[in-house]
Amino acid sequence: MARITLDDISEAFRISGLKNFEGINKPLGGGEINDTFQISYNDKKAILRIAKHPDQNSLHQEARALQLLNSAQIPKLIYFDENNRINGRQWILESYIPGSSLERLSVNQFYSLGVLLANIHRVKSGKVGITIWSCFLEECKMFGDENFLLN
């Protein structure tokens, strides 16, 4: 698999229509299915995620979910087009939400997470009776046992 270069990231930025690309703040890794980068433009930050595999289409579902959700704790979709690919791979650009990684959640953070998940459960897509949560569970099946993930 081709490694993501600064030219690839610049190309995604150009395609998105944003102006004044300042560079990569830091690569964020991304896990098993995406390469993730924090980038800067106009004194702002955004998150760029590029699928690791050409046949991977999971970013399409995430883009759909970001369009449906409206919360200060959830990134806003800046750009996604399944036909505009980088090195043959899908990519998504979303707003950056500042925060820090924690090993443990406080009681207040745990409560806030519960409220956020409850809101996600209530969001309906254009299809009657389909929630973001059910779409999430369906997509998670590709990562393993659904009951294990739920627990």
C-alpha positions as CSV (number, residue, x, y, z in Angstrom):
1,M,0.0,0.0,0.0
2,A,1.4,3.4,-1.0
3,R,2.4,5.7,1.9
4,I,0.5,8.9,2.3
5,T,2.7,11.9,1.4
6,L,2.5,15.7,2.0
7,D,1.5,16.0,-1.7
8,D,-1.5,13.6,-1.1
9,I,-2.6,15.7,1.9
10,S,-2.2,18.9,-0.1
11,E,-4.3,17.4,-2.9
12,A,-7.1,16.5,-0.6
13,F,-7.0,20.0,0.9
14,R,-7.2,21.5,-2.6
15,I,-10.1,19.3,-3.7
16,S,-12.0,20.2,-0.5
17,G,-12.0,23.9,-1.5
18,L,-10.5,25.1,1.7
19,K,-7.9,27.8,1.4
20,N,-4.5,28.6,3.0
21,F,-3.2,25.1,3.8
22,E,-0.6,25.6,6.5
23,G,0.6,22.0,6.9
24,I,0.3,18.9,9.1
25,N,0.2,19.6,12.8
26,K,0.7,15.9,13.6
27,P,-0.1,12.5,12.2
28,L,-2.6,10.9,14.6
29,G,-2.2,7.3,13.5
30,G,-5.7,6.2,12.8
31,G,-5.8,2.6,13.7
32,E,-6.4,-0.4,11.4
33,I,-8.5,1.2,8.7
34,N,-7.5,4.8,8.3
35,D,-4.5,7.1,8.3
36,T,-5.4,10.1,10.3
37,F,-3.8,13.6,10.3
38,Q,-4.5,16.9,12.1
39,I,-4.0,19.7,9.6
40,S,-4.0,23.5,9.8
41,Y,-5.5,26.2,7.6
42,N,-6.4,29.8,8.3
43,D,-5.4,29.4,12.0
44,K,-7.9,26.6,12.2
45,K,-7.5,22.8,12.6
46,A,-9.2,19.9,10.8
47,I,-8.9,16.1,10.7
48,L,-8.2,14.3,7.5
49,R,-8.6,10.6,7.4
50,I,-7.6,8.5,4.4
51,A,-8.7,4.9,4.0
52,K,-5.9,2.4,4.1
53,H,-7.3,0.2,1.4
54,P,-8.8,1.0,-2.0
55,D,-11.8,-1.3,-1.5
56,Q,-12.7,0.2,1.9
57,N,-15.9,2.2,1.9
58,S,-16.5,2.8,5.6
59,L,-15.9,6.5,5.3
60,H,-19.1,6.8,3.3
61,Q,-21.2,5.7,6.3
62,E,-19.3,8.0,8.6
63,A,-19.9,11.0,6.3
64,R,-23.6,10.2,6.3
65,A,-23.7,10.0,10.1
66,L,-21.9,13.3,10.5
67,Q,-24.4,15.0,8.2
68,L,-27.3,13.7,10.5
69,L,-25.8,14.5,13.9
70,N,-25.7,18.0,15.3
71,S,-23.8,18.3,18.5
72,A,-20.9,20.4,19.8
73,Q,-19.2,17.2,20.8
74,I,-19.3,15.7,17.3
75,P,-17.1,16.8,14.4
76,K,-18.8,18.6,11.4
77,L,-18.3,17.2,8.0
78,I,-16.2,19.5,5.9
79,Y,-15.8,17.4,2.8
80,F,-16.5,13.9,1.5
81,D,-17.0,12.7,-2.1
82,E,-16.7,9.0,-2.7
83,N,-15.5,9.7,-6.3
84,N,-12.6,12.0,-5.4
85,R,-10.0,9.6,-4.1
86,I,-6.4,10.0,-3.0
87,N,-4.2,7.1,-4.3
88,G,-7.4,5.3,-5.1
89,R,-8.7,5.6,-1.6
90,Q,-11.7,7.4,0.0
91,W,-11.0,10.2,2.4
92,I,-12.9,12.5,4.7
93,L,-12.2,16.0,6.1
94,E,-14.0,16.9,9.3
95,S,-13.7,19.7,11.9
96,Y,-11.3,19.3,14.8
97,I,-12.7,19.2,18.3
98,P,-10.0,19.9,20.9
99,G,-9.6,17.5,23.8
100,S,-7.2,15.1,25.3
101,S,-6.9,11.3,25.4
102,L,-7.7,9.8,28.8
103,E,-7.1,6.4,30.3
104,R,-10.1,6.7,32.6
105,L,-13.2,8.8,32.4
106,S,-14.4,10.9,35.4
107,V,-18.0,10.5,36.5
108,N,-19.0,13.7,34.7
109,Q,-17.3,12.6,31.5
110,F,-18.9,9.2,31.7
111,Y,-22.3,10.8,32.2
112,S,-21.7,13.2,29.2
113,L,-20.7,10.2,27.0
114,G,-24.0,8.5,28.0
115,V,-26.0,11.7,27.0
116,L,-24.1,11.8,23.7
117,L,-24.9,8.1,23.0
118,A,-28.5,8.6,23.9
119,N,-28.7,11.4,21.4
120,I,-27.1,9.3,18.7
121,H,-29.7,6.6,19.4
122,R,-32.5,9.1,18.8
123,V,-31.3,10.4,15.4
124,K,-33.2,9.0,12.5
125,S,-31.9,8.9,9.0
126,G,-34.0,9.4,5.9
127,K,-35.1,5.8,6.0
128,V,-38.0,5.3,8.4
129,G,-37.0,3.4,11.5
130,I,-33.3,3.4,10.8
131,T,-31.1,5.0,13.6
132,I,-27.5,6.0,13.5
133,W,-27.0,3.3,16.2
134,S,-28.3,0.5,14.1
135,C,-26.1,1.7,11.2
136,F,-23.1,1.8,13.5
137,L,-23.8,-1.8,14.7
138,E,-24.2,-3.0,11.1
139,E,-20.8,-1.4,10.2
140,C,-19.1,-2.8,13.3
141,K,-19.9,-6.4,12.2
142,M,-16.9,-6.2,9.8
143,F,-14.7,-5.8,12.9
144,G,-15.9,-8.9,14.7
145,D,-18.6,-10.3,17.0
146,E,-21.4,-7.8,17.6
147,N,-22.1,-9.0,21.1
148,F,-18.5,-8.7,22.0
149,L,-18.4,-5.1,20.7
150,L,-21.6,-4.2,22.6
151,N,-20.1,-5.5,25.9
